[in-house]
Amino acid sequence: MFTPRSPALTRYQWRVGLASIAYVAIIFAVGWLFRHHPPAGVLRYPVAALPALPIIAVFAALGRYLVDEGDEYQRMMMVRQVLWGTGGAMALCTIWGFVETYAALPHLPLYFAAVIWFGCFGIAGCARWIDR
Amino acid sequence: MKNRLKVLRAERGWSQIDLAERLGVSRQSVNAIETGKYDPSLPLAFRIARLFEAPIEAIFTDETESH
């Protein structure tokens, strides 16, 4: 049995969906550009940073959701999920960093912090769904 | 914090969804409050009290109260 979906959650999911589509389009476009027509000079820095924009948009959408959500329990559960995501990502990145330094694990690009965060956030979301 | 939400809801023959719609919250919120997993904020507690036409302390009981 379901209650109607919260409008704030619907808006959040739309924003995340659009940001994901934008991410796929931008990552392919930037990859193609750097392979075939690499931008020269200082221009290469902002162009290389373009794929980060949709990921930042997802974090912004999450913040907007927390402001918009009128259901205090759902808001608290999302805050808890964010904290699990953040704590998990910070812990894994810290462990990886030390093992990389002392035991020669391969170097991970820094943007993997976001990837790991999404992984931990997703696992916390699954746990939340199971525990409903 | 203990509460009589489930009893009051049952007296009126409402499902959790019915109560959630009347309060403007999700069914999960009603379930979390009923099972004691979540204590509502003061504004939501007042909304619940108004809906059941009862004082807040007739619905919610502070378990740490020492009298």
N, CA and C atoms of all chains as a GROMACS GRO file, in nm:
protein
  597
    1MET      N    1   0.085  -0.120   0.000
    1MET     CA    2   0.000   0.000   0.000
    1MET      C    3   0.089   0.124   0.000
    2PHE      N    4   0.058   0.219  -0.085
    2PHE     CA    5   0.143   0.336  -0.098
    2PHE      C    6   0.063   0.464  -0.074
    3THR      N    7   0.128   0.561  -0.008
    3THR     CA    8   0.071   0.694  -0.003
    3THR      C    9   0.124   0.770  -0.123
    4PRO      N   10   0.056   0.879  -0.163
    4PRO     CA   11   0.106   0.953  -0.279
    4PRO      C   12   0.250   0.998  -0.257
    5ARG      N   13   0.329   0.994  -0.364
    5ARG     CA   14   0.470   1.032  -0.357
    5ARG      C   15   0.482   1.180  -0.323
    6SER      N   16   0.579   1.213  -0.240
    6SER     CA   17   0.599   1.353  -0.202
    6SER      C   18   0.642   1.434  -0.324
    7PRO      N   19   0.580   1.552  -0.346
    7PRO     CA   20   0.617   1.634  -0.461
    7PRO      C   21   0.766   1.671  -0.459
    8ALA      N   22   0.821   1.692  -0.338
    8ALA     CA   23   0.963   1.726  -0.326
    8ALA      C   24   1.049   1.611  -0.375
    9LEU      N   25   1.007   1.487  -0.343
    9LEU     CA   26   1.084   1.369  -0.386
    9LEU      C   27   1.076   1.353  -0.538
   10THR      N   28   0.958   1.381  -0.594
   10THR     CA   29   0.942   1.372  -0.739
   10THR      C   30   1.033   1.472  -0.808
   11ARG      N   31   1.035   1.597  -0.756
   11ARG     CA   32   1.122   1.700  -0.816
   11ARG      C   33   1.268   1.659  -0.805
   12TYR      N   34   1.306   1.606  -0.688
   12TYR     CA   35   1.444   1.561  -0.666
   12TYR      C   36   1.482   1.454  -0.768
   13GLN      N   37   1.392   1.356  -0.789
   13GLN     CA   38   1.424   1.247  -0.881
   13GLN      C   39   1.435   1.296  -1.025
   14TRP      N   40   1.350   1.394  -1.062
   14TRP     CA   41   1.360   1.452  -1.195
   14TRP      C   42   1.495   1.522  -1.213
   15ARG      N   43   1.534   1.600  -1.110
   15ARG     CA   44   1.660   1.673  -1.118
   15ARG      C   45   1.778   1.578  -1.129
   16VAL      N   46   1.775   1.471  -1.050
   16VAL     CA   47   1.885   1.373  -1.053
   16VAL      C   48   1.887   1.302  -1.189
   17GLY      N   49   1.768   1.271  -1.242
   17GLY     CA   50   1.759   1.206  -1.373
   17GLY      C   51   1.817   1.294  -1.483
   18LEU      N   52   1.780   1.422  -1.482
   18LEU     CA   53   1.830   1.516  -1.583
   18LEU      C   54   1.981   1.534  -1.570
   19ALA      N   55   2.029   1.543  -1.445
   19ALA     CA   56   2.173   1.559  -1.421
   19ALA      C   57   2.248   1.435  -1.470
   20SER      N   58   2.189   1.317  -1.453
   20SER     CA   59   2.255   1.193  -1.497
   20SER      C   60   2.265   1.190  -1.649
   21ILE      N   61   2.157   1.233  -1.717
   21ILE     CA   62   2.159   1.238  -1.864
   21ILE      C   63   2.266   1.338  -1.910
   22ALA      N   64   2.269   1.454  -1.843
   22ALA     CA   65   2.368   1.557  -1.877
   22ALA      C   66   2.510   1.504  -1.854
   23TYR      N   67   2.528   1.427  -1.746
   23TYR     CA   68   2.661   1.372  -1.715
   23TYR      C   69   2.710   1.280  -1.827
   24VAL      N   70   2.621   1.190  -1.870
   24VAL     CA   71   2.660   1.095  -1.976
   24VAL      C   72   2.695   1.171  -2.103
   25ALA      N   73   2.612   1.271  -2.139
   25ALA     CA   74   2.637   1.349  -2.261
   25ALA      C   75   2.770   1.425  -2.250
   26ILE      N   76   2.793   1.488  -2.134
   26ILE     CA   77   2.913   1.571  -2.118
   26ILE      C   78   3.040   1.486  -2.114
   27ILE      N   79   3.034   1.371  -2.044
   27ILE     CA   80   3.155   1.289  -2.031
   27ILE      C   81   3.198   1.236  -2.169
   28PHE      N   82   3.098   1.200  -2.253
   28PHE     CA   83   3.133   1.154  -2.387
   28PHE      C   84   3.185   1.270  -2.472
   29ALA      N   85   3.120   1.386  -2.462
   29ALA     CA   86   3.160   1.502  -2.542
   29ALA      C   87   3.301   1.548  -2.505
   30VAL      N   88   3.328   1.557  -2.374
   30VAL     CA   89   3.460   1.604  -2.329
   30VAL      C   90   3.568   1.502  -2.367
   31GLY      N   91   3.537   1.374  -2.350
   31GLY     CA   92   3.632   1.268  -2.388
   31GLY      C   93   3.665   1.276  -2.536
   32TRP      N   94   3.561   1.293  -2.618
   32TRP     CA   95   3.581   1.302  -2.763
   32TRP      C   96   3.666   1.425  -2.796
   33LEU      N   97   3.633   1.537  -2.731
   33LEU     CA   98   3.703   1.663  -2.757
   33LEU      C   99   3.852   1.652  -2.724
   34PHE      N  100   3.884   1.592  -2.609
   34PHE     CA  101   4.025   1.582  -2.568
   34PHE      C  102   4.101   1.480  -2.655
   35ARG      N  103   4.028   1.383  -2.712
   35ARG     CA  104   4.096   1.286  -2.800
   35ARG      C  105   4.122   1.344  -2.939
   36HIS      N  106   4.024   1.421  -2.990
   36HIS     CA  107   4.033   1.466  -3.130
   36HIS      C  108   4.074   1.611  -3.146
   37HIS      N  109   4.025   1.700  -3.061
   37HIS     CA  110   4.060   1.843  -3.071
   37HIS      C  111   4.090   1.896  -2.932
   38PRO      N  112   4.200   1.854  -2.869
   38PRO     CA  113   4.225   1.898  -2.730
   38PRO      C  114   4.234   2.050  -2.719
   39PRO      N  115   4.158   2.107  -2.628
   39PRO     CA  116   4.162   2.253  -2.612
   39PRO      C  117   4.302   2.296  -2.566
   40ALA      N  118   4.343   2.412  -2.611
   40ALA     CA  119   4.479   2.459  -2.579
   40ALA      C  120   4.473   2.565  -2.469
   41GLY      N  121   4.586   2.585  -2.403
   41GLY     CA  122   4.600   2.693  -2.306
   41GLY      C  123   4.512   2.676  -2.184
   42VAL      N  124   4.476   2.789  -2.127
   42VAL     CA  125   4.397   2.784  -2.002
   42VAL      C  126   4.257   2.729  -2.024
   43LEU      N  127   4.211   2.730  -2.149
   43LEU     CA  128   4.076   2.681  -2.181
   43LEU      C  129   4.059   2.534  -2.142
   44ARG      N  130   4.170   2.459  -2.144
   44ARG     CA  131   4.157   2.315  -2.116
   44ARG      C  132   4.112   2.290  -1.972
   45TYR      N  133   4.139   2.383  -1.882
   45TYR     CA  134   4.099   2.362  -1.742
   45TYR      C  135   3.947   2.365  -1.724
   46PRO      N  136   3.880   2.474  -1.766
   46PRO     CA  137   3.733   2.472  -1.750
   46PRO      C  138   3.665   2.363  -1.830
   47VAL      N  139   3.719   2.331  -1.949
   47VAL     CA  140   3.657   2.225  -2.031
   47VAL      C  141   3.672   2.090  -1.962
   48ALA      N  142   3.791   2.065  -1.904
   48ALA     CA  143   3.813   1.939  -1.833
   48ALA      C  144   3.725   1.927  -1.709
   49ALA      N  145   3.687   2.042  -1.653
   49ALA     CA  146   3.604   2.041  -1.530
   49ALA      C  147   3.455   2.024  -1.561
   50LEU      N  148   3.417   2.032  -1.689
   50LEU     CA  149   3.274   2.027  -1.725
   50LEU      C  150   3.199   1.904  -1.670
   51PRO      N  151   3.258   1.781  -1.676
   51PRO     CA  152   3.183   1.665  -1.625
   51PRO      C  153   3.148   1.675  -1.476
   52ALA      N  154   3.220   1.763  -1.404
   52ALA     CA  155   3.190   1.777  -1.260
   52ALA      C  156   3.057   1.849  -1.238
   53LEU      N  157   3.017   1.932  -1.337
   53LEU     CA  158   2.897   2.015  -1.315
   53LEU      C  159   2.771   1.933  -1.285
   54PRO      N  160   2.739   1.829  -1.366
   54PRO     CA  161   2.617   1.751  -1.333
   54PRO      C  162   2.626   1.681  -1.198
   55ILE      N  163   2.748   1.642  -1.157
   55ILE     CA  164   2.763   1.576  -1.026
   55ILE      C  165   2.736   1.678  -0.915
   56ILE      N  166   2.788   1.800  -0.935
   56ILE     CA  167   2.759   1.907  -0.838
   56ILE      C  168   2.608   1.934  -0.836
   57ALA      N  169   2.545   1.926  -0.956
   57ALA     CA  170   2.400   1.949  -0.964
   57ALA      C  171   2.323   1.844  -0.882
   58VAL      N  172   2.374   1.721  -0.879
   58VAL     CA  173   2.308   1.616  -0.798
   58VAL      C  174   2.316   1.652  -0.649
   59PHE      N  175   2.433   1.699  -0.606
   59PHE     CA  176   2.446   1.739  -0.464
   59PHE      C  177   2.355   1.858  -0.434
   60ALA      N  178   2.345   1.951  -0.529
   60ALA     CA  179   2.257   2.066  -0.511
   60ALA      C  180   2.110   2.022  -0.504
   61ALA      N  181   2.074   1.923  -0.589
   61ALA     CA  182   1.937   1.871  -0.590
   61ALA      C  183   1.904   1.807  -0.455
   62LEU      N  184   2.003   1.739  -0.399
   62LEU     CA  185   1.984   1.676  -0.269
   62LEU      C  186   1.961   1.781  -0.160
   63GLY      N  187   2.040   1.887  -0.166
   63GLY     CA  188   2.022   1.998  -0.071
   63GLY      C  189   1.886   2.062  -0.086
   64ARG      N  190   1.844   2.081  -0.212
   64ARG     CA  191   1.713   2.142  -0.240
   64ARG      C  192   1.601   2.052  -0.186
   65TYR      N  193   1.618   1.920  -0.204
   65TYR     CA  194   1.517   1.826  -0.154
   65TYR      C  195   1.502   1.839  -0.003
   66LEU      N  196   1.616   1.848   0.067
   66LEU     CA  197   1.610   1.856   0.213
   66LEU      C  198   1.540   1.984   0.258
   67VAL      N  199   1.552   2.091   0.178
   67VAL     CA  200   1.483   2.216   0.211
   67VAL      C  201   1.334   2.203   0.180
   68ASP      N  202   1.301   2.139   0.066
   68ASP     CA  203   1.162   2.134   0.017
   68ASP      C  204   1.076   2.029   0.087
   69GLU      N  205   1.137   1.919   0.134
   69GLU     CA  206   1.058   1.807   0.187
   69GLU      C  207   0.979   1.850   0.311
   70GLY      N  208   0.847   1.838   0.302
   70GLY     CA  209   0.762   1.880   0.413
   70GLY      C  210   0.739   1.770   0.517
   71ASP      N  211   0.771   1.646   0.479
   71ASP     CA  212   0.751   1.534   0.570
   71ASP      C  213   0.877   1.519   0.655
   72GLU      N  214   0.866   1.556   0.783
   72GLU     CA  215   0.986   1.563   0.868
   72GLU      C  216   1.054   1.428   0.887
   73TYR      N  217   0.976   1.320   0.888
   73TYR     CA  218   1.035   1.187   0.906
   73TYR      C  219   1.117   1.148   0.782
   74GLN      N  220   1.059   1.173   0.664
   74GLN     CA  221   1.131   1.141   0.540
   74GLN      C  222   1.258   1.226   0.530
   75ARG      N  223   1.248   1.351   0.574
   75ARG     CA  224   1.364   1.441   0.571
   75ARG      C  225   1.474   1.386   0.663
   76MET      N  226   1.434   1.342   0.783
   76MET     CA  227   1.531   1.288   0.877
   76MET      C  228   1.598   1.162   0.820
   77MET      N  229   1.516   1.078   0.753
   77MET     CA  230   1.572   0.955   0.697
   77MET      C  231   1.671   0.987   0.585
   78MET      N  232   1.641   1.090   0.507
   78MET     CA  233   1.733   1.128   0.399
   78MET      C  234   1.862   1.186   0.458
   79VAL      N  235   1.851   1.266   0.563
   79VAL     CA  236   1.970   1.321   0.629
   79VAL      C  237   2.056   1.206   0.681
   80ARG      N  238   1.990   1.105   0.740
   80ARG     CA  239   2.063   0.989   0.791
   80ARG      C  240   2.135   0.916   0.678
   81GLN      N  241   2.064   0.903   0.562
   81GLN     CA  242   2.124   0.836   0.446
   81GLN      C  243   2.245   0.914   0.395
   82VAL      N  244   2.233   1.047   0.393
   82VAL     CA  245   2.345   1.133   0.350
   82VAL      C  246   2.464   1.115   0.446
   83LEU      N  247   2.435   1.108   0.576
   83LEU     CA  248   2.543   1.092   0.674
   83LEU      C  249   2.614   0.958   0.658
   84TRP      N  250   2.536   0.852   0.631
   84TRP     CA  251   2.598   0.722   0.605
   84TRP      C  252   2.684   0.729   0.480
   85GLY      N  253   2.632   0.792   0.376
   85GLY     CA  254   2.708   0.808   0.251
   85GLY      C  255   2.837   0.883   0.274
   86THR      N  256   2.827   0.993   0.348
   86THR     CA  257   2.944   1.078   0.372
   86THR      C  258   3.045   1.007   0.463
   87GLY      N  259   2.996   0.948   0.570
   87GLY     CA  260   3.084   0.878   0.663
   87GLY      C  261   3.154   0.761   0.594
   88GLY      N  262   3.077   0.684   0.518
   88GLY     CA  263   3.133   0.569   0.447
   88GLY      C  264   3.238   0.612   0.347
   89ALA      N  265   3.206   0.717   0.269
   89ALA     CA  266   3.300   0.765   0.166
   89ALA      C  267   3.427   0.820   0.231
   90MET      N  268   3.412   0.896   0.338
   90MET     CA  269   3.529   0.952   0.406
   90MET      C  270   3.617   0.839   0.461
   91ALA      N  271   3.553   0.738   0.521
   91ALA     CA  272   3.629   0.627   0.578
   91ALA      C  273   3.704   0.550   0.469
   92LEU      N  274   3.632   0.518   0.359
   92LEU     CA  275   3.696   0.440   0.253
   92LEU      C  276   3.809   0.519   0.185
   93CYS      N  277   3.786   0.649   0.163
   93CYS     CA  278   3.890   0.732   0.099
   93CYS      C  279   4.013   0.743   0.190
   94THR      N  280   3.990   0.756   0.320
   94THR     CA  281   4.102   0.766   0.414
   94THR      C  282   4.182   0.636   0.415
   95ILE      N  283   4.108   0.523   0.423
   95ILE     CA  284   4.176   0.392   0.423
   95ILE      C  285   4.257   0.375   0.294
   96TRP      N  286   4.190   0.405   0.179
   96TRP     CA  287   4.257   0.391   0.049
   96TRP      C  288   4.384   0.477   0.045
   97GLY      N  289   4.374   0.600   0.094
   97GLY     CA  290   4.489   0.692   0.091
   97GLY      C  291   4.609   0.637   0.167
   98PHE      N  292   4.584   0.583   0.286
   98PHE     CA  293   4.696   0.530   0.365
   98PHE      C  294   4.754   0.404   0.301
   99VAL      N  295   4.664   0.316   0.253
   99VAL     CA  296   4.714   0.192   0.191
   99VAL      C  297   4.789   0.227   0.063
  100GLU      N  298   4.743   0.328  -0.009
  100GLU     CA  299   4.812   0.372  -0.131
  100GLU      C  300   4.953   0.423  -0.096
  101THR      N  301   4.963   0.497   0.014
  101THR     CA  302   5.092   0.554   0.054
  101THR      C  303   5.190   0.447   0.101
  102TYR      N  304   5.142   0.355   0.185
  102TYR     CA  305   5.234   0.261   0.248
  102TYR      C  306   5.242   0.125   0.180
  103ALA      N  307   5.139   0.086   0.108
  103ALA     CA  308   5.140  -0.049   0.051
  103ALA      C  309   5.118  -0.049  -0.100
  104ALA      N  310   5.137   0.069  -0.160
  104ALA     CA  311   5.138   0.080  -0.306
  104ALA      C  312   5.011   0.034  -0.376
  105LEU      N  313   4.894   0.070  -0.320
  105LEU     CA  314   4.770   0.052  -0.395
  105LEU      C  315   4.774   0.149  -0.512
  106PRO      N  316   4.708   0.115  -0.623
  106PRO     CA  317   4.708   0.211  -0.736
  106PRO      C  318   4.644   0.344  -0.697
  107HIS      N  319   4.692   0.454  -0.756
  107HIS     CA  320   4.637   0.586  -0.726
  107HIS      C  321   4.499   0.601  -0.787
  108LEU      N  322   4.405   0.651  -0.708
  108LEU     CA  323   4.269   0.678  -0.759
  108LEU      C  324   4.256   0.827  -0.787
  109PRO      N  325   4.200   0.863  -0.904
  109PRO     CA  326   4.172   1.006  -0.927
  109PRO      C  327   4.077   1.056  -0.818
  110LEU      N  328   4.091   1.185  -0.785
  110LEU     CA  329   4.015   1.241  -0.672
  110LEU      C  330   3.863   1.236  -0.693
  111TYR      N  331   3.820   1.238  -0.822
  111TYR     CA  332   3.675   1.235  -0.844
  111TYR      C  333   3.612   1.103  -0.800
  112PHE      N  334   3.695   1.003  -0.772
  112PHE     CA  335   3.640   0.877  -0.722
  112PHE      C  336   3.577   0.894  -0.584
  113ALA      N  337   3.613   1.002  -0.514
  113ALA     CA  338   3.548   1.031  -0.385
  113ALA      C  339   3.396   1.042  -0.405
  114ALA      N  340   3.355   1.109  -0.515
  114ALA     CA  341   3.211   1.123  -0.544
  114ALA      C  342   3.150   0.988  -0.580
  115VAL      N  343   3.224   0.909  -0.658
  115VAL     CA  344   3.175   0.776  -0.698
  115VAL      C  345   3.153   0.689  -0.573
  116ILE      N  346   3.253   0.692  -0.483
  116ILE     CA  347   3.243   0.613  -0.359
  116ILE      C  348   3.128   0.666  -0.273
  117TRP      N  349   3.111   0.798  -0.270
  117TRP     CA  350   3.001   0.858  -0.194
  117TRP      C  351   2.866   0.807  -0.247
  118PHE      N  352   2.852   0.807  -0.381
  118PHE     CA  353   2.725   0.761  -0.439
  118PHE      C  354   2.702   0.613  -0.404
  119GLY      N  355   2.811   0.535  -0.403
  119GLY     CA  356   2.800   0.392  -0.367
  119GLY      C  357   2.750   0.376  -0.224
  120CYS      N  358   2.814   0.448  -0.131
  120CYS     CA  359   2.776   0.437   0.011
  120CYS      C  360   2.634   0.491   0.032
  121PHE      N  361   2.601   0.600  -0.036
  121PHE     CA  362   2.468   0.661  -0.027
  121PHE      C  363   2.363   0.561  -0.079
  122GLY      N  364   2.396   0.492  -0.187
  122GLY     CA  365   2.305   0.393  -0.245
  122GLY      C  366   2.283   0.275  -0.152
  123ILE      N  367   2.391   0.226  -0.092
  123ILE     CA  368   2.380   0.113   0.002
  123ILE      C  369   2.293   0.154   0.121
  124ALA      N  370   2.316   0.277   0.172
  124ALA     CA  371   2.235   0.328   0.284
  124ALA      C  372   2.088   0.339   0.242
  125GLY      N  373   2.064   0.377   0.116
  125GLY     CA  374   1.927   0.387   0.064
  125GLY      C  375   1.859   0.251   0.061
  126CYS      N  376   1.936   0.147   0.020
  126CYS     CA  377   1.881   0.011   0.017
  126CYS      C  378   1.845  -0.035   0.159
  127ALA      N  379   1.935  -0.008   0.253
  127ALA     CA  380   1.911  -0.046   0.392
  127ALA      C  381   1.786   0.025   0.444
  128ARG      N  382   1.770   0.151   0.407
  128ARG     CA  383   1.652   0.229   0.448
  128ARG      C  384   1.525   0.171   0.388
  129TRP      N  385   1.534   0.126   0.262
  129TRP     CA  386   1.417   0.070   0.194
  129TRP      C  387   1.376  -0.062   0.258
  130ILE      N  388   1.477  -0.144   0.292
  130ILE     CA  389   1.448  -0.274   0.355
  130ILE      C  390   1.385  -0.254   0.492
  131ASP      N  391   1.430  -0.149   0.564
  131ASP     CA  392   1.388  -0.126   0.703
  131ASP      C  393   1.259  -0.044   0.714
  132ARG      N  394   1.191  -0.018   0.601
  132ARG     CA  395   1.071   0.068   0.604
  132ARG      C  396   0.964   0.017   0.699
  133MET      N  397   0.951   0.780   2.367
  133MET     CA  398   0.820   0.834   2.404
  133MET      C  399   0.709   0.739   2.358
  134LYS      N  400   0.618   0.705   2.451
  134LYS     CA  401   0.506   0.618   2.414
  134LYS      C  402   0.392   0.701   2.355
  135ASN      N  403   0.308   0.638   2.275
  135ASN     CA  404   0.192   0.713   2.224
  135ASN      C  405   0.074   0.618   2.200
  136ARG      N  406  -0.045   0.679   2.192
  136ARG     CA  407  -0.170   0.601   2.175
  136ARG      C  408  -0.225   0.615   2.033
  137LEU      N  409  -0.135   0.650   1.942
  137LEU     CA  410  -0.179   0.679   1.805
  137LEU      C  411  -0.252   0.560   1.740
  138LYS      N  412  -0.196   0.441   1.759
  138LYS     CA  413  -0.254   0.322   1.696
  138LYS      C  414  -0.395   0.296   1.750
  139VAL      N  415  -0.411   0.315   1.882
  139VAL     CA  416  -0.542   0.292   1.946
  139VAL      C  417  -0.642   0.396   1.895
  140LEU      N  418  -0.602   0.522   1.897
  140LEU     CA  419  -0.692   0.630   1.852
  140LEU      C  420  -0.731   0.612   1.706
  141ARG      N  421  -0.634   0.569   1.627
  141ARG     CA  422  -0.661   0.546   1.483
  141ARG      C  423  -0.759   0.429   1.468
  142ALA      N  424  -0.736   0.323   1.544
  142ALA     CA  425  -0.824   0.205   1.535
  142ALA      C  426  -0.966   0.238   1.579
  143GLU      N  427  -0.979   0.323   1.682
  143GLU     CA  428  -1.112   0.364   1.730
  143GLU      C  429  -1.194   0.431   1.621
  144ARG      N  430  -1.124   0.499   1.532
  144ARG     CA  431  -1.193   0.568   1.422
  144ARG      C  432  -1.201   0.484   1.295
  145GLY      N  433  -1.141   0.366   1.299
  145GLY     CA  434  -1.144   0.277   1.182
  145GLY      C  435  -1.059   0.328   1.067
  146TRP      N  436  -0.955   0.404   1.100
  146TRP     CA  437  -0.868   0.458   0.995
  146TRP      C  438  -0.749   0.366   0.973
  147SER      N  439  -0.707   0.356   0.848
  147SER     CA  440  -0.581   0.286   0.818
  147SER      C  441  -0.466   0.385   0.838
  148GLN      N  442  -0.344   0.334   0.832
  148GLN     CA  443  -0.228   0.425   0.842
  148GLN      C  444  -0.229   0.525   0.727
  149ILE      N  445  -0.274   0.479   0.610
  149ILE     CA  446  -0.279   0.570   0.494
  149ILE      C  447  -0.382   0.681   0.518
  150ASP      N  448  -0.500   0.644   0.575
  150ASP     CA  449  -0.603   0.745   0.605
  150ASP      C  450  -0.545   0.852   0.697
  151LEU      N  451  -0.478   0.807   0.803
  151LEU     CA  452  -0.421   0.902   0.900
  151LEU      C  453  -0.312   0.986   0.834
  152ALA      N  454  -0.229   0.921   0.754
  152ALA     CA  455  -0.120   0.994   0.687
  152ALA      C  456  -0.176   1.105   0.598
  153GLU      N  457  -0.285   1.073   0.525
  153GLU     CA  458  -0.346   1.174   0.437
  153GLU      C  459  -0.403   1.289   0.517
  154ARG      N  460  -0.466   1.258   0.631
  154ARG     CA  461  -0.524   1.363   0.716
  154ARG      C  462  -0.416   1.452   0.776
  155LEU      N  463  -0.297   1.394   0.801
  155LEU     CA  464  -0.190   1.472   0.863
  155LEU      C  465  -0.098   1.536   0.759
  156GLY      N  466  -0.111   1.492   0.634
  156GLY     CA  467  -0.024   1.544   0.528
  156GLY      C  468   0.118   1.493   0.540
  157VAL      N  469   0.132   1.366   0.585
  157VAL     CA  470   0.265   1.304   0.592
  157VAL      C  471   0.259   1.168   0.522
  158SER      N  472   0.371   1.098   0.515
  158SER     CA  473   0.373   0.968   0.448
  158SER      C  474   0.326   0.858   0.544
  159ARG      N  475   0.284   0.744   0.485
  159ARG     CA  476   0.244   0.631   0.568
  159ARG      C  477   0.361   0.582   0.652
  160GLN      N  478   0.481   0.591   0.595
  160GLN     CA  479   0.601   0.549   0.670
  160GLN      C  480   0.618   0.633   0.796
  161SER      N  481   0.582   0.762   0.788
  161SER     CA  482   0.593   0.850   0.905
  161SER      C  483   0.498   0.804   1.015
  162VAL      N  484   0.373   0.776   0.975
  162VAL     CA  485   0.273   0.730   1.072
  162VAL      C  486   0.321   0.600   1.137
  163ASN      N  487   0.370   0.508   1.054
  163ASN     CA  488   0.419   0.380   1.106
  163ASN      C  489   0.536   0.401   1.202
  164ALA      N  490   0.629   0.489   1.166
  164ALA     CA  491   0.746   0.513   1.251
  164ALA      C  492   0.704   0.574   1.386
  165ILE      N  493   0.604   0.662   1.384
  165ILE     CA  494   0.557   0.723   1.510
  165ILE      C  495   0.485   0.617   1.594
  166GLU      N  496   0.398   0.541   1.529
  166GLU     CA  497   0.321   0.438   1.603
  166GLU      C  498   0.412   0.335   1.669
  167THR      N  499   0.516   0.296   1.599
  167THR     CA  500   0.604   0.191   1.652
  167THR      C  501   0.712   0.247   1.744
  168GLY      N  502   0.709   0.380   1.766
  168GLY     CA  503   0.805   0.441   1.857
  168GLY      C  504   0.944   0.460   1.799
  169LYS      N  505   0.956   0.440   1.665
  169LYS     CA  506   1.087   0.458   1.603
  169LYS      C  507   1.120   0.605   1.584
  170TYR      N  508   1.015   0.689   1.585
  170TYR     CA  509   1.036   0.832   1.560
  170TYR      C  510   0.941   0.914   1.648
  171ASP      N  511   0.997   1.013   1.716
  171ASP     CA  512   0.915   1.107   1.794
  171ASP      C  513   0.887   1.230   1.708
  172PRO      N  514   0.759   1.264   1.688
  172PRO     CA  515   0.728   1.376   1.600
  172PRO      C  516   0.773   1.509   1.661
  173SER      N  517   0.791   1.608   1.574
  173SER     CA  518   0.823   1.743   1.621
  173SER      C  519   0.700   1.800   1.694
  174LEU      N  520   0.720   1.910   1.761
  174LEU     CA  521   0.608   1.973   1.833
  174LEU      C  522   0.496   2.016   1.737
  175PRO      N  523   0.527   2.081   1.622
  175PRO     CA  524   0.418   2.116   1.529
  175PRO      C  525   0.338   1.995   1.482
  176LEU      N  526   0.406   1.883   1.453
  176LEU     CA  527   0.333   1.763   1.407
  176LEU      C  528   0.253   1.703   1.523
  177ALA      N  529   0.310   1.706   1.643
  177ALA     CA  530   0.237   1.654   1.760
  177ALA      C  531   0.109   1.736   1.783
  178PHE      N  532   0.118   1.868   1.762
  178PHE     CA  533  -0.002   1.954   1.776
  178PHE      C  534  -0.105   1.920   1.668
  179ARG      N  535  -0.058   1.894   1.546
  179ARG     CA  536  -0.151   1.857   1.437
  179ARG      C  537  -0.223   1.728   1.472
  180ILE      N  538  -0.148   1.633   1.526
  180ILE     CA  539  -0.208   1.504   1.566
  180ILE      C  540  -0.312   1.527   1.677
  181ALA      N  541  -0.275   1.609   1.775
  181ALA     CA  542  -0.365   1.637   1.887
  181ALA      C  543  -0.494   1.705   1.839
  182ARG      N  544  -0.479   1.801   1.747
  182ARG     CA  545  -0.598   1.869   1.693
  182ARG      C  546  -0.687   1.772   1.618
  183LEU      N  547  -0.623   1.683   1.539
  183LEU     CA  548  -0.700   1.587   1.459
  183LEU      C  549  -0.782   1.495   1.549
  184PHE      N  550  -0.724   1.450   1.659
  184PHE     CA  551  -0.795   1.359   1.750
  184PHE      C  552  -0.870   1.434   1.860
  185GLU      N  553  -0.869   1.567   1.854
  185GLU     CA  554  -0.939   1.653   1.951
  185GLU      C  555  -0.906   1.611   2.094
  186ALA      N  556  -0.778   1.599   2.120
  186ALA     CA  557  -0.730   1.559   2.254
  186ALA      C  558  -0.602   1.638   2.284
  187PRO      N  559  -0.575   1.661   2.413
  187PRO     CA  560  -0.449   1.726   2.446
  187PRO      C  561  -0.329   1.638   2.412
  188ILE      N  562  -0.217   1.701   2.384
  188ILE     CA  563  -0.097   1.624   2.344
  188ILE      C  564  -0.062   1.518   2.448
  189GLU      N  565  -0.073   1.556   2.577
  189GLU     CA  566  -0.031   1.460   2.680
  189GLU      C  567  -0.127   1.341   2.694
  190ALA      N  568  -0.245   1.351   2.630
  190ALA     CA  569  -0.336   1.235   2.630
  190ALA      C  570  -0.298   1.137   2.519
  191ILE      N  571  -0.213   1.183   2.428
  191ILE     CA  572  -0.170   1.097   2.316
  191ILE      C  573  -0.027   1.049   2.335
  192PHE      N  574   0.058   1.142   2.381
  192PHE     CA  575   0.200   1.107   2.400
  192PHE      C  576   0.235   1.106   2.548
  193THR      N  577   0.314   1.007   2.587
  193THR     CA  578   0.358   0.997   2.727
  193THR      C  579   0.510   0.994   2.730
  194ASP      N  580   0.566   1.084   2.810
  194ASP     CA  581   0.711   1.087   2.825
  194ASP      C  582   0.753   0.975   2.921
  195GLU      N  583   0.824   0.876   2.869
  195GLU     CA  584   0.864   0.760   2.951
  195GLU      C  585   0.964   0.797   3.059
  196THR      N  586   1.031   0.912   3.044
  196THR     CA  587   1.133   0.950   3.144
  196THR      C  588   1.070   1.028   3.260
  197GLU      N  589   0.938   1.060   3.249
  197GLU     CA  590   0.870   1.133   3.355
  197GLU      C  591   0.876   1.055   3.487
  198SER      N  592   0.909   1.123   3.596
  198SER     CA  593   0.927   1.050   3.724
  198SER      C  594   0.820   1.088   3.825
  199HIS      N  595   0.693   1.056   3.791
  199HIS     CA  596   0.587   1.069   3.892
  199HIS      C  597   0.472   0.975   3.863
   0.00000   0.00000   0.00000
